[in-house]
Amino acid sequence: MKAFFEAIQYLFVDILFAPQDFLRSLELRSWFAANTINWIFMIICAAAMVYWIKQLKMFEDAGTEKQDTTAHSFFK
């Protein structure tokens, strides 16, 4: 049973957390390089937000946006 838990420890500590250990050591050399993943996610989120706002404006300009507050029975 002890070997089973040591195998789980080896899996998580030595294999699955290896990228985090690399980023932790990289942060001591370059903060920007260590946070590249965060910058990529921020760029993706910003692009998705711009796309979403453009789609909202497109539907608003076309007049297909339904803004009736009685769209559901519980709003009556």
PyMOL Python script that loads the backbone (N, CA, C, O; Angstrom):
from pymol import cmd

cmd.read_pdbstr("""\
ATOM      1  N   MET A   1       0.821  -1.194   0.000  1.00  0.00           N
ATOM      2  CA  MET A   1       0.000   0.000   0.000  1.00  0.00           C
ATOM      3  C   MET A   1       0.865   1.257   0.000  1.00  0.00           C
ATOM      4  O   MET A   1       0.515   2.273  -0.600  1.00  0.00           O
ATOM      5  N   LYS A   2       2.006   1.162   0.691  1.00  0.00           N
ATOM      6  CA  LYS A   2       2.909   2.308   0.736  1.00  0.00           C
ATOM      7  C   LYS A   2       3.442   2.626  -0.662  1.00  0.00           C
ATOM      8  O   LYS A   2       3.599   3.795  -1.016  1.00  0.00           O
ATOM      9  N   ALA A   3       3.715   1.609  -1.442  1.00  0.00           N
ATOM     10  CA  ALA A   3       4.225   1.817  -2.800  1.00  0.00           C
ATOM     11  C   ALA A   3       3.195   2.530  -3.681  1.00  0.00           C
ATOM     12  O   ALA A   3       3.555   3.323  -4.551  1.00  0.00           O
ATOM     13  N   PHE A   4       1.929   2.245  -3.449  1.00  0.00           N
ATOM     14  CA  PHE A   4       0.868   2.902  -4.213  1.00  0.00           C
ATOM     15  C   PHE A   4       0.878   4.410  -3.965  1.00  0.00           C
ATOM     16  O   PHE A   4       0.811   5.196  -4.910  1.00  0.00           O
ATOM     17  N   PHE A   5       0.963   4.812  -2.702  1.00  0.00           N
ATOM     18  CA  PHE A   5       0.967   6.236  -2.381  1.00  0.00           C
ATOM     19  C   PHE A   5       2.268   6.909  -2.818  1.00  0.00           C
ATOM     20  O   PHE A   5       2.261   8.083  -3.188  1.00  0.00           O
ATOM     21  N   GLU A   6       3.373   6.182  -2.779  1.00  0.00           N
ATOM     22  CA  GLU A   6       4.623   6.736  -3.281  1.00  0.00           C
ATOM     23  C   GLU A   6       4.565   6.911  -4.795  1.00  0.00           C
ATOM     24  O   GLU A   6       5.168   7.839  -5.335  1.00  0.00           O
ATOM     25  N   ALA A   7       3.849   6.033  -5.476  1.00  0.00           N
ATOM     26  CA  ALA A   7       3.669   6.185  -6.925  1.00  0.00           C
ATOM     27  C   ALA A   7       2.841   7.419  -7.236  1.00  0.00           C
ATOM     28  O   ALA A   7       3.137   8.144  -8.186  1.00  0.00           O
ATOM     29  N   ILE A   8       1.809   7.662  -6.446  1.00  0.00           N
ATOM     30  CA  ILE A   8       1.003   8.875  -6.632  1.00  0.00           C
ATOM     31  C   ILE A   8       1.860  10.112  -6.373  1.00  0.00           C
ATOM     32  O   ILE A   8       1.783  11.092  -7.113  1.00  0.00           O
ATOM     33  N   GLN A   9       2.672  10.063  -5.327  1.00  0.00           N
ATOM     34  CA  GLN A   9       3.563  11.183  -5.030  1.00  0.00           C
ATOM     35  C   GLN A   9       4.529  11.423  -6.178  1.00  0.00           C
ATOM     36  O   GLN A   9       4.728  12.566  -6.589  1.00  0.00           O
ATOM     37  N   TYR A  10       5.122  10.381  -6.692  1.00  0.00           N
ATOM     38  CA  TYR A  10       6.058  10.512  -7.812  1.00  0.00           C
ATOM     39  C   TYR A  10       5.368  11.108  -9.035  1.00  0.00           C
ATOM     40  O   TYR A  10       5.926  11.972  -9.711  1.00  0.00           O
ATOM     41  N   LEU A  11       4.156  10.641  -9.312  1.00  0.00           N
ATOM     42  CA  LEU A  11       3.422  11.148 -10.468  1.00  0.00           C
ATOM     43  C   LEU A  11       3.203  12.649 -10.362  1.00  0.00           C
ATOM     44  O   LEU A  11       3.482  13.394 -11.301  1.00  0.00           O
ATOM     45  N   PHE A  12       2.702  13.088  -9.214  1.00  0.00           N
ATOM     46  CA  PHE A  12       2.377  14.505  -9.088  1.00  0.00           C
ATOM     47  C   PHE A  12       3.609  15.377  -8.896  1.00  0.00           C
ATOM     48  O   PHE A  12       3.735  16.408  -9.556  1.00  0.00           O
ATOM     49  N   VAL A  13       4.507  14.997  -8.023  1.00  0.00           N
ATOM     50  CA  VAL A  13       5.644  15.851  -7.690  1.00  0.00           C
ATOM     51  C   VAL A  13       6.676  15.886  -8.812  1.00  0.00           C
ATOM     52  O   VAL A  13       7.158  16.959  -9.175  1.00  0.00           O
ATOM     53  N   ASP A  14       7.016  14.739  -9.358  1.00  0.00           N
ATOM     54  CA  ASP A  14       8.112  14.695 -10.322  1.00  0.00           C
ATOM     55  C   ASP A  14       7.679  14.828 -11.773  1.00  0.00           C
ATOM     56  O   ASP A  14       8.483  15.224 -12.618  1.00  0.00           O
ATOM     57  N   ILE A  15       6.438  14.510 -12.079  1.00  0.00           N
ATOM     58  CA  ILE A  15       6.023  14.538 -13.488  1.00  0.00           C
ATOM     59  C   ILE A  15       5.039  15.680 -13.761  1.00  0.00           C
ATOM     60  O   ILE A  15       5.310  16.540 -14.599  1.00  0.00           O
ATOM     61  N   LEU A  16       3.918  15.695 -13.070  1.00  0.00           N
ATOM     62  CA  LEU A  16       2.873  16.665 -13.393  1.00  0.00           C
ATOM     63  C   LEU A  16       3.214  18.092 -12.957  1.00  0.00           C
ATOM     64  O   LEU A  16       2.757  19.051 -13.578  1.00  0.00           O
ATOM     65  N   PHE A  17       4.009  18.239 -11.898  1.00  0.00           N
ATOM     66  CA  PHE A  17       4.376  19.582 -11.450  1.00  0.00           C
ATOM     67  C   PHE A  17       5.686  20.068 -12.042  1.00  0.00           C
ATOM     68  O   PHE A  17       6.168  21.134 -11.657  1.00  0.00           O
ATOM     69  N   ALA A  18       6.269  19.335 -12.951  1.00  0.00           N
ATOM     70  CA  ALA A  18       7.534  19.744 -13.581  1.00  0.00           C
ATOM     71  C   ALA A  18       7.406  21.084 -14.313  1.00  0.00           C
ATOM     72  O   ALA A  18       8.312  21.910 -14.202  1.00  0.00           O
ATOM     73  N   PRO A  19       6.318  21.337 -15.060  1.00  0.00           N
ATOM     74  CA  PRO A  19       6.211  22.659 -15.702  1.00  0.00           C
ATOM     75  C   PRO A  19       6.143  23.811 -14.691  1.00  0.00           C
ATOM     76  O   PRO A  19       6.699  24.882 -14.935  1.00  0.00           O
ATOM     77  N   GLN A  20       5.467  23.596 -13.562  1.00  0.00           N
ATOM     78  CA  GLN A  20       5.408  24.647 -12.546  1.00  0.00           C
ATOM     79  C   GLN A  20       6.779  24.879 -11.916  1.00  0.00           C
ATOM     80  O   GLN A  20       7.140  26.017 -11.616  1.00  0.00           O
ATOM     81  N   ASP A  21       7.530  23.826 -11.720  1.00  0.00           N
ATOM     82  CA  ASP A  21       8.887  23.986 -11.188  1.00  0.00           C
ATOM     83  C   ASP A  21       9.754  24.765 -12.174  1.00  0.00           C
ATOM     84  O   ASP A  21      10.557  25.606 -11.772  1.00  0.00           O
ATOM     85  N   PHE A  22       9.589  24.484 -13.456  1.00  0.00           N
ATOM     86  CA  PHE A  22      10.341  25.220 -14.468  1.00  0.00           C
ATOM     87  C   PHE A  22       9.975  26.707 -14.442  1.00  0.00           C
ATOM     88  O   PHE A  22      10.858  27.564 -14.494  1.00  0.00           O
ATOM     89  N   LEU A  23       8.676  27.014 -14.363  1.00  0.00           N
ATOM     90  CA  LEU A  23       8.256  28.416 -14.325  1.00  0.00           C
ATOM     91  C   LEU A  23       8.733  29.110 -13.054  1.00  0.00           C
ATOM     92  O   LEU A  23       9.074  30.292 -13.078  1.00  0.00           O
ATOM     93  N   ARG A  24       8.756  28.379 -11.955  1.00  0.00           N
ATOM     94  CA  ARG A  24       9.237  28.960 -10.699  1.00  0.00           C
ATOM     95  C   ARG A  24      10.716  29.325 -10.811  1.00  0.00           C
ATOM     96  O   ARG A  24      11.121  30.392 -10.350  1.00  0.00           O
ATOM     97  N   SER A  25      11.522  28.462 -11.413  1.00  0.00           N
ATOM     98  CA  SER A  25      12.941  28.778 -11.570  1.00  0.00           C
ATOM     99  C   SER A  25      13.150  29.857 -12.634  1.00  0.00           C
ATOM    100  O   SER A  25      14.086  30.652 -12.537  1.00  0.00           O
ATOM    101  N   LEU A  26      12.283  29.887 -13.646  1.00  0.00           N
ATOM    102  CA  LEU A  26      12.394  30.906 -14.692  1.00  0.00           C
ATOM    103  C   LEU A  26      12.059  32.293 -14.164  1.00  0.00           C
ATOM    104  O   LEU A  26      12.600  33.289 -14.645  1.00  0.00           O
ATOM    105  N   GLU A  27      11.167  32.363 -13.175  1.00  0.00           N
ATOM    106  CA  GLU A  27      10.763  33.660 -12.645  1.00  0.00           C
ATOM    107  C   GLU A  27      11.933  34.387 -11.982  1.00  0.00           C
ATOM    108  O   GLU A  27      11.969  35.618 -11.968  1.00  0.00           O
ATOM    109  N   LEU A  28      12.866  33.652 -11.445  1.00  0.00           N
ATOM    110  CA  LEU A  28      14.024  34.294 -10.826  1.00  0.00           C
ATOM    111  C   LEU A  28      14.906  34.968 -11.865  1.00  0.00           C
ATOM    112  O   LEU A  28      15.620  35.920 -11.548  1.00  0.00           O
ATOM    113  N   ARG A  29      14.864  34.482 -13.114  1.00  0.00           N
ATOM    114  CA  ARG A  29      15.669  35.073 -14.177  1.00  0.00           C
ATOM    115  C   ARG A  29      14.910  36.145 -14.953  1.00  0.00           C
ATOM    116  O   ARG A  29      15.466  37.198 -15.264  1.00  0.00           O
ATOM    117  N   SER A  30      13.637  35.878 -15.268  1.00  0.00           N
ATOM    118  CA  SER A  30      12.871  36.821 -16.083  1.00  0.00           C
ATOM    119  C   SER A  30      11.388  36.724 -15.725  1.00  0.00           C
ATOM    120  O   SER A  30      10.745  35.701 -15.963  1.00  0.00           O
ATOM    121  N   TRP A  31      10.860  37.798 -15.152  1.00  0.00           N
ATOM    122  CA  TRP A  31       9.456  37.807 -14.761  1.00  0.00           C
ATOM    123  C   TRP A  31       8.557  37.734 -15.989  1.00  0.00           C
ATOM    124  O   TRP A  31       7.547  37.030 -15.968  1.00  0.00           O
ATOM    125  N   PHE A  32       8.901  38.440 -17.050  1.00  0.00           N
ATOM    126  CA  PHE A  32       8.075  38.462 -18.251  1.00  0.00           C
ATOM    127  C   PHE A  32       8.018  37.095 -18.922  1.00  0.00           C
ATOM    128  O   PHE A  32       6.961  36.686 -19.401  1.00  0.00           O
ATOM    129  N   ALA A  33       9.131  36.393 -18.963  1.00  0.00           N
ATOM    130  CA  ALA A  33       9.139  35.067 -19.572  1.00  0.00           C
ATOM    131  C   ALA A  33       8.312  34.084 -18.754  1.00  0.00           C
ATOM    132  O   ALA A  33       7.633  33.224 -19.314  1.00  0.00           O
ATOM    133  N   ALA A  34       8.366  34.207 -17.430  1.00  0.00           N
ATOM    134  CA  ALA A  34       7.622  33.290 -16.575  1.00  0.00           C
ATOM    135  C   ALA A  34       6.119  33.527 -16.687  1.00  0.00           C
ATOM    136  O   ALA A  34       5.334  32.607 -16.459  1.00  0.00           O
ATOM    137  N   ASN A  35       5.713  34.728 -17.030  1.00  0.00           N
ATOM    138  CA  ASN A  35       4.300  35.052 -17.111  1.00  0.00           C
ATOM    139  C   ASN A  35       3.784  35.097 -18.547  1.00  0.00           C
ATOM    140  O   ASN A  35       2.743  35.699 -18.812  1.00  0.00           O
ATOM    141  N   THR A  36       4.492  34.473 -19.465  1.00  0.00           N
ATOM    142  CA  THR A  36       4.074  34.443 -20.864  1.00  0.00           C
ATOM    143  C   THR A  36       2.716  33.785 -21.025  1.00  0.00           C
ATOM    144  O   THR A  36       1.901  34.246 -21.824  1.00  0.00           O
ATOM    145  N   ILE A  37       2.459  32.727 -20.289  1.00  0.00           N
ATOM    146  CA  ILE A  37       1.156  32.049 -20.368  1.00  0.00           C
ATOM    147  C   ILE A  37       0.038  32.999 -19.953  1.00  0.00           C
ATOM    148  O   ILE A  37      -1.023  33.023 -20.578  1.00  0.00           O
ATOM    149  N   ASN A  38       0.270  33.774 -18.911  1.00  0.00           N
ATOM    150  CA  ASN A  38      -0.744  34.742 -18.472  1.00  0.00           C
ATOM    151  C   ASN A  38      -0.998  35.802 -19.532  1.00  0.00           C
ATOM    152  O   ASN A  38      -2.141  36.198 -19.757  1.00  0.00           O
ATOM    153  N   TRP A  39       0.076  36.267 -20.190  1.00  0.00           N
ATOM    154  CA  TRP A  39      -0.093  37.261 -21.254  1.00  0.00           C
ATOM    155  C   TRP A  39      -0.895  36.682 -22.416  1.00  0.00           C
ATOM    156  O   TRP A  39      -1.741  37.364 -22.996  1.00  0.00           O
ATOM    157  N   ILE A  40      -0.629  35.431 -22.749  1.00  0.00           N
ATOM    158  CA  ILE A  40      -1.372  34.787 -23.841  1.00  0.00           C
ATOM    159  C   ILE A  40      -2.848  34.692 -23.494  1.00  0.00           C
ATOM    160  O   ILE A  40      -3.700  34.984 -24.332  1.00  0.00           O
ATOM    161  N   PHE A  41      -3.163  34.283 -22.256  1.00  0.00           N
ATOM    162  CA  PHE A  41      -4.567  34.194 -21.843  1.00  0.00           C
ATOM    163  C   PHE A  41      -5.234  35.564 -21.847  1.00  0.00           C
ATOM    164  O   PHE A  41      -6.399  35.671 -22.230  1.00  0.00           O
ATOM    165  N   MET A  42      -4.534  36.606 -21.436  1.00  0.00           N
ATOM    166  CA  MET A  42      -5.117  37.951 -21.451  1.00  0.00           C
ATOM    167  C   MET A  42      -5.403  38.411 -22.874  1.00  0.00           C
ATOM    168  O   MET A  42      -6.422  39.056 -23.121  1.00  0.00           O
ATOM    169  N   ILE A  43      -4.518  38.089 -23.810  1.00  0.00           N
ATOM    170  CA  ILE A  43      -4.732  38.464 -25.206  1.00  0.00           C
ATOM    171  C   ILE A  43      -5.927  37.710 -25.784  1.00  0.00           C
ATOM    172  O   ILE A  43      -6.734  38.293 -26.508  1.00  0.00           O
ATOM    173  N   ILE A  44      -6.047  36.429 -25.473  1.00  0.00           N
ATOM    174  CA  ILE A  44      -7.190  35.642 -25.942  1.00  0.00           C
ATOM    175  C   ILE A  44      -8.491  36.194 -25.375  1.00  0.00           C
ATOM    176  O   ILE A  44      -9.475  36.330 -26.102  1.00  0.00           O
ATOM    177  N   CYS A  45      -8.503  36.511 -24.086  1.00  0.00           N
ATOM    178  CA  CYS A  45      -9.720  37.057 -23.472  1.00  0.00           C
ATOM    179  C   CYS A  45     -10.079  38.422 -24.051  1.00  0.00           C
ATOM    180  O   CYS A  45     -11.256  38.709 -24.267  1.00  0.00           O
ATOM    181  N   ALA A  46      -9.090  39.257 -24.302  1.00  0.00           N
ATOM    182  CA  ALA A  46      -9.358  40.568 -24.890  1.00  0.00           C
ATOM    183  C   ALA A  46      -9.917  40.424 -26.300  1.00  0.00           C
ATOM    184  O   ALA A  46     -10.842  41.144 -26.675  1.00  0.00           O
ATOM    185  N   ALA A  47      -9.369  39.506 -27.079  1.00  0.00           N
ATOM    186  CA  ALA A  47      -9.874  39.285 -28.439  1.00  0.00           C
ATOM    187  C   ALA A  47     -11.306  38.741 -28.404  1.00  0.00           C
ATOM    188  O   ALA A  47     -12.142  39.142 -29.214  1.00  0.00           O
ATOM    189  N   ALA A  48     -11.585  37.840 -27.477  1.00  0.00           N
ATOM    190  CA  ALA A  48     -12.945  37.307 -27.357  1.00  0.00           C
ATOM    191  C   ALA A  48     -13.920  38.401 -26.940  1.00  0.00           C
ATOM    192  O   ALA A  48     -15.053  38.428 -27.419  1.00  0.00           O
ATOM    193  N   MET A  49     -13.503  39.296 -26.065  1.00  0.00           N
ATOM    194  CA  MET A  49     -14.383  40.379 -25.630  1.00  0.00           C
ATOM    195  C   MET A  49     -14.664  41.343 -26.773  1.00  0.00           C
ATOM    196  O   MET A  49     -15.796  41.798 -26.939  1.00  0.00           O
ATOM    197  N   VAL A  50     -13.639  41.658 -27.562  1.00  0.00           N
ATOM    198  CA  VAL A  50     -13.841  42.548 -28.721  1.00  0.00           C
ATOM    199  C   VAL A  50     -14.798  41.901 -29.715  1.00  0.00           C
ATOM    200  O   VAL A  50     -15.692  42.565 -30.238  1.00  0.00           O
ATOM    201  N   TYR A  51     -14.614  40.606 -29.978  1.00  0.00           N
ATOM    202  CA  TYR A  51     -15.511  39.893 -30.889  1.00  0.00           C
ATOM    203  C   TYR A  51     -16.946  39.904 -30.364  1.00  0.00           C
ATOM    204  O   TYR A  51     -17.887  40.134 -31.124  1.00  0.00           O
ATOM    205  N   TRP A  52     -17.110  39.657 -29.073  1.00  0.00           N
ATOM    206  CA  TRP A  52     -18.443  39.610 -28.464  1.00  0.00           C
ATOM    207  C   TRP A  52     -19.127  40.974 -28.561  1.00  0.00           C
ATOM    208  O   TRP A  52     -20.309  41.057 -28.893  1.00  0.00           O
ATOM    209  N   ILE A  53     -18.387  42.034 -28.273  1.00  0.00           N
ATOM    210  CA  ILE A  53     -18.969  43.380 -28.333  1.00  0.00           C
ATOM    211  C   ILE A  53     -19.338  43.741 -29.771  1.00  0.00           C
ATOM    212  O   ILE A  53     -20.369  44.373 -30.001  1.00  0.00           O
ATOM    213  N   LYS A  54     -18.508  43.345 -30.743  1.00  0.00           N
ATOM    214  CA  LYS A  54     -18.842  43.595 -32.149  1.00  0.00           C
ATOM    215  C   LYS A  54     -20.111  42.852 -32.552  1.00  0.00           C
ATOM    216  O   LYS A  54     -20.942  43.400 -33.277  1.00  0.00           O
ATOM    217  N   GLN A  55     -20.269  41.614 -32.092  1.00  0.00           N
ATOM    218  CA  GLN A  55     -21.476  40.849 -32.404  1.00  0.00           C
ATOM    219  C   GLN A  55     -22.699  41.491 -31.761  1.00  0.00           C
ATOM    220  O   GLN A  55     -23.753  41.565 -32.392  1.00  0.00           O
ATOM    221  N   LEU A  56     -22.582  41.954 -30.529  1.00  0.00           N
ATOM    222  CA  LEU A  56     -23.699  42.640 -29.880  1.00  0.00           C
ATOM    223  C   LEU A  56     -24.092  43.894 -30.649  1.00  0.00           C
ATOM    224  O   LEU A  56     -25.278  44.157 -30.848  1.00  0.00           O
ATOM    225  N   LYS A  57     -23.099  44.667 -31.083  1.00  0.00           N
ATOM    226  CA  LYS A  57     -23.384  45.885 -31.851  1.00  0.00           C
ATOM    227  C   LYS A  57     -24.028  45.544 -33.191  1.00  0.00           C
ATOM    228  O   LYS A  57     -24.928  46.254 -33.640  1.00  0.00           O
ATOM    229  N   MET A  58     -23.578  44.460 -33.837  1.00  0.00           N
ATOM    230  CA  MET A  58     -24.140  44.065 -35.120  1.00  0.00           C
ATOM    231  C   MET A  58     -25.619  43.717 -34.970  1.00  0.00           C
ATOM    232  O   MET A  58     -26.434  44.140 -35.790  1.00  0.00           O
ATOM    233  N   PHE A  59     -25.978  42.957 -33.944  1.00  0.00           N
ATOM    234  CA  PHE A  59     -27.372  42.601 -33.730  1.00  0.00           C
ATOM    235  C   PHE A  59     -28.203  43.811 -33.293  1.00  0.00           C
ATOM    236  O   PHE A  59     -29.382  43.912 -33.633  1.00  0.00           O
ATOM    237  N   GLU A  60     -27.600  44.709 -32.552  1.00  0.00           N
ATOM    238  CA  GLU A  60     -28.305  45.931 -32.136  1.00  0.00           C
ATOM    239  C   GLU A  60     -28.610  46.805 -33.353  1.00  0.00           C
ATOM    240  O   GLU A  60     -29.714  47.335 -33.478  1.00  0.00           O
ATOM    241  N   ASP A  61     -27.634  46.955 -34.246  1.00  0.00           N
ATOM    242  CA  ASP A  61     -27.832  47.784 -35.442  1.00  0.00           C
ATOM    243  C   ASP A  61     -28.838  47.158 -36.404  1.00  0.00           C
ATOM    244  O   ASP A  61     -29.565  47.876 -37.091  1.00  0.00           O
ATOM    245  N   ALA A  62     -28.887  45.827 -36.459  1.00  0.00           N
ATOM    246  CA  ALA A  62     -29.822  45.143 -37.354  1.00  0.00           C
ATOM    247  C   ALA A  62     -31.237  45.133 -36.791  1.00  0.00           C
ATOM    248  O   ALA A  62     -32.191  44.852 -37.517  1.00  0.00           O
ATOM    249  N   GLY A  63     -31.380  45.435 -35.514  1.00  0.00           N
ATOM    250  CA  GLY A  63     -32.701  45.473 -34.895  1.00  0.00           C
ATOM    251  C   GLY A  63     -33.235  44.094 -34.521  1.00  0.00           C
ATOM    252  O   GLY A  63     -34.426  43.954 -34.247  1.00  0.00           O
ATOM    253  N   THR A  64     -32.400  43.100 -34.504  1.00  0.00           N
ATOM    254  CA  THR A  64     -32.849  41.746 -34.155  1.00  0.00           C
ATOM    255  C   THR A  64     -32.677  41.443 -32.677  1.00  0.00           C
ATOM    256  O   THR A  64     -33.045  40.361 -32.219  1.00  0.00           O
ATOM    257  N   GLU A  65     -32.124  42.378 -31.931  1.00  0.00           N
ATOM    258  CA  GLU A  65     -31.929  42.177 -30.499  1.00  0.00           C
ATOM    259  C   GLU A  65     -33.274  42.293 -29.795  1.00  0.00           C
ATOM    260  O   GLU A  65     -33.938  43.325 -29.891  1.00  0.00           O
ATOM    261  N   LYS A  66     -33.679  41.244 -29.091  1.00  0.00           N
ATOM    262  CA  LYS A  66     -34.952  41.260 -28.385  1.00  0.00           C
ATOM    263  C   LYS A  66     -34.712  41.739 -26.954  1.00  0.00           C
ATOM    264  O   LYS A  66     -34.075  41.054 -26.153  1.00  0.00           O
ATOM    265  N   GLN A  67     -35.231  42.921 -26.650  1.00  0.00           N
ATOM    266  CA  GLN A  67     -35.026  43.504 -25.328  1.00  0.00           C
ATOM    267  C   GLN A  67     -36.339  43.622 -24.577  1.00  0.00           C
ATOM    268  O   GLN A  67     -36.487  44.499 -23.727  1.00  0.00           O
ATOM    269  N   ASP A  68     -37.278  42.768 -24.870  1.00  0.00           N
ATOM    270  CA  ASP A  68     -38.571  42.769 -24.191  1.00  0.00           C
ATOM    271  C   ASP A  68     -38.394  42.198 -22.789  1.00  0.00           C
ATOM    272  O   ASP A  68     -37.903  41.080 -22.626  1.00  0.00           O
ATOM    273  N   THR A  69     -38.789  42.958 -21.788  1.00  0.00           N
ATOM    274  CA  THR A  69     -38.610  42.486 -20.412  1.00  0.00           C
ATOM    275  C   THR A  69     -39.606  41.398 -20.044  1.00  0.00           C
ATOM    276  O   THR A  69     -39.453  40.752 -19.008  1.00  0.00           O
ATOM    277  N   THR A  70     -40.615  41.183 -20.864  1.00  0.00           N
ATOM    278  CA  THR A  70     -41.596  40.129 -20.586  1.00  0.00           C
ATOM    279  C   THR A  70     -41.306  38.876 -21.406  1.00  0.00           C
ATOM    280  O   THR A  70     -42.213  38.122 -21.759  1.00  0.00           O
ATOM    281  N   ALA A  71     -40.038  38.672 -21.699  1.00  0.00           N
ATOM    282  CA  ALA A  71     -39.666  37.483 -22.487  1.00  0.00           C
ATOM    283  C   ALA A  71     -39.917  36.211 -21.715  1.00  0.00           C
ATOM    284  O   ALA A  71     -40.113  35.151 -22.308  1.00  0.00           O
ATOM    285  N   HIS A  72     -39.912  36.303 -20.382  1.00  0.00           N
ATOM    286  CA  HIS A  72     -40.200  35.131 -19.540  1.00  0.00           C
ATOM    287  C   HIS A  72     -41.439  35.420 -18.706  1.00  0.00           C
ATOM    288  O   HIS A  72     -41.734  36.567 -18.370  1.00  0.00           O
ATOM    289  N   SER A  73     -42.141  34.372 -18.388  1.00  0.00           N
ATOM    290  CA  SER A  73     -43.388  34.545 -17.660  1.00  0.00           C
ATOM    291  C   SER A  73     -43.168  35.102 -16.255  1.00  0.00           C
ATOM    292  O   SER A  73     -44.048  35.776 -15.720  1.00  0.00           O
ATOM    293  N   PHE A  74     -42.033  34.838 -15.660  1.00  0.00           N
ATOM    294  CA  PHE A  74     -41.825  35.314 -14.288  1.00  0.00           C
ATOM    295  C   PHE A  74     -41.467  36.795 -14.234  1.00  0.00           C
ATOM    296  O   PHE A  74     -41.357  37.338 -13.135  1.00  0.00           O
ATOM    297  N   PHE A  75     -41.279  37.479 -15.371  1.00  0.00           N
ATOM    298  CA  PHE A  75     -41.037  38.920 -15.386  1.00  0.00           C
ATOM    299  C   PHE A  75     -42.353  39.705 -15.423  1.00  0.00           C
ATOM    300  O   PHE A  75     -42.338  40.924 -15.251  1.00  0.00           O
ATOM    301  N   LYS A  76     -43.467  39.049 -15.640  1.00  0.00           N
ATOM    302  CA  LYS A  76     -44.750  39.765 -15.726  1.00  0.00           C
ATOM    303  C   LYS A  76     -45.243  40.170 -14.377  1.00  0.00           C
ATOM    304  O   LYS A  76     -46.306  40.780 -14.266  1.00  0.00           O
TER     305      LYS A  76
END
""", "prot")
cmd.dss("prot")
cmd.show_as("cartoon", "prot")
cmd.util.cbc("prot")
cmd.orient("prot")
